[in-house]
Amino acid sequence: MSEASAPKLTFAGPEWIAAAREILQDLTTRHGQPGDRFSLCERFTDAPPDIASSGVAAWYFRIDGASAEVGPGEIADADATVTGDYVETLPVARQVYTPEILAERKAKRERGELKAQQGDWSRAPRYLSELHNRLAVLTA
């Protein structure tokens, strides 16, 4: 079954994080290079109680060469972070990024206009846009 025809998954829920793990492990296996190291933590406030009883949904990943670790929760030592309101983030989570959108977002981040995105994104592997796009089509 292709990702486009797969059942939709609740953003930042356990099944969605499991899908992120599977996709990122595939991407790092195919594209990861020795010396690639990058970590990201995403944190979403006002999340539905069935996703996060505390109201904060979070997940993270760490890339090390051709391997990846993905899990629920927050990590304090992430290279980069994304923090935002759960509902306000949904349209972005569902959007498939074109090269034009990626260029626009990169320029905005470099100008400091994407306040939700903090940290050092300089080591983010190029294939992370594929992670986002493959998750976007799965996100309910």
C-alpha positions as CSV (number, residue, x, y, z in Angstrom):
1,M,0.0,0.0,0.0
2,S,1.4,3.4,-0.9
3,E,1.6,6.2,1.6
4,A,-0.9,8.2,-0.3
5,S,-3.5,5.4,0.0
6,A,-2.6,4.4,3.6
7,P,-5.0,5.3,6.4
8,K,-4.6,8.8,7.8
9,L,-2.8,9.0,11.2
10,T,-3.4,11.5,14.0
11,F,-0.6,14.1,13.9
12,A,2.0,13.4,16.6
13,G,0.1,10.4,17.9
14,P,1.8,7.0,18.6
15,E,1.0,5.6,15.1
16,W,2.2,8.8,13.4
17,I,5.5,8.7,15.4
18,A,5.9,5.0,14.4
19,A,5.4,6.0,10.7
20,A,8.0,8.8,11.2
21,R,10.4,6.2,12.6
22,E,9.9,3.8,9.7
23,I,10.2,6.6,7.1
24,L,13.3,8.2,8.7
25,Q,15.0,4.8,9.1
26,D,14.4,4.2,5.4
27,L,15.8,7.6,4.4
28,T,18.9,7.4,6.6
29,T,19.6,3.9,5.3
30,R,19.4,5.2,1.7
31,H,20.9,8.6,2.1
32,G,22.7,8.9,5.4
33,Q,26.4,9.6,5.2
34,P,29.2,9.1,7.8
35,G,29.4,12.3,9.8
36,D,25.7,13.2,9.3
37,R,24.5,14.2,12.8
38,F,21.3,16.2,13.4
39,S,18.5,16.1,16.0
40,L,15.1,17.8,16.1
41,C,12.5,18.1,18.8
42,E,9.0,19.2,17.9
43,R,6.6,20.3,20.7
44,F,2.9,21.2,20.2
45,T,0.8,22.9,22.9
46,D,-3.0,22.6,23.3
47,A,-2.9,19.0,21.8
48,P,-6.0,16.9,22.1
49,P,-6.2,14.9,25.4
50,D,-6.2,11.6,23.5
51,I,-2.8,12.5,22.0
52,A,-1.3,14.1,25.1
53,S,-3.1,14.1,28.4
54,S,-0.8,16.9,29.5
55,G,-1.9,19.0,26.6
56,V,1.6,19.0,25.1
57,A,2.4,16.6,22.3
58,A,6.1,16.1,21.5
59,W,8.4,13.9,19.4
60,Y,12.0,13.9,18.5
61,F,14.6,12.3,16.2
62,R,18.3,11.9,16.2
63,I,20.2,11.1,13.0
64,D,23.7,9.6,13.2
65,G,25.0,8.7,9.8
66,A,22.8,5.9,8.3
67,S,20.8,5.4,11.5
68,A,18.0,7.2,13.2
69,E,16.3,7.2,16.6
70,V,12.7,8.4,16.7
71,G,10.5,8.6,19.8
72,P,7.8,10.4,21.7
73,G,8.5,13.1,24.1
74,E,11.1,15.9,24.4
75,I,14.8,16.0,24.3
76,A,16.8,18.9,25.8
77,D,19.8,18.7,23.6
78,A,18.2,18.9,20.1
79,D,20.1,20.8,17.5
80,A,16.8,22.4,16.4
81,T,13.3,22.7,17.8
82,V,9.9,23.5,16.5
83,T,7.3,24.8,19.0
84,G,3.7,25.7,18.1
85,D,0.1,25.3,18.8
86,Y,-1.2,21.8,17.8
87,V,-4.2,23.0,15.8
88,E,-2.4,25.9,14.1
89,T,0.4,23.5,13.0
90,L,-1.9,21.0,11.3
91,P,-2.2,22.8,7.9
92,V,1.6,22.9,7.7
93,A,1.9,19.3,8.8
94,R,-0.4,18.3,6.0
95,Q,1.2,20.4,3.3
96,V,3.5,18.7,0.8
97,Y,6.5,21.0,0.2
98,T,7.4,21.9,-3.3
99,P,10.9,23.2,-4.1
100,E,9.5,26.7,-4.1
101,I,7.9,26.3,-0.6
102,L,11.1,24.8,0.7
103,A,13.1,27.8,-0.6
104,E,10.6,30.3,0.8
105,R,10.7,28.6,4.3
106,K,14.5,28.5,4.3
107,A,14.7,32.2,3.5
108,K,12.1,33.0,6.2
109,R,14.0,30.9,8.8
110,E,17.3,32.6,7.9
111,R,15.6,36.0,8.3
112,G,14.2,34.9,11.7
113,E,10.6,35.0,10.5
114,L,9.7,31.5,11.5
115,K,9.6,32.0,15.2
116,A,8.5,28.5,15.9
117,Q,11.7,27.1,14.5
118,Q,14.8,27.7,16.7
119,G,18.3,26.3,16.9
120,D,20.9,25.3,14.3
121,W,19.4,24.0,11.1
122,S,22.7,24.1,9.2
123,R,23.3,20.3,9.6
124,A,19.8,19.2,8.7
125,P,20.1,16.7,5.9
126,R,18.4,17.6,2.6
127,Y,16.3,14.4,2.7
128,L,14.3,15.8,5.7
129,S,11.9,17.4,3.2
130,E,11.1,13.9,2.0
131,L,10.4,12.9,5.6
132,H,8.0,15.8,5.9
133,N,6.3,15.1,2.6
134,R,5.8,11.4,3.2
135,L,4.3,12.2,6.6
136,A,2.1,15.0,5.2
137,V,0.2,12.6,3.0
138,L,-0.4,10.3,6.1
139,T,-1.5,13.1,8.5
140,A,-5.2,13.2,9.3
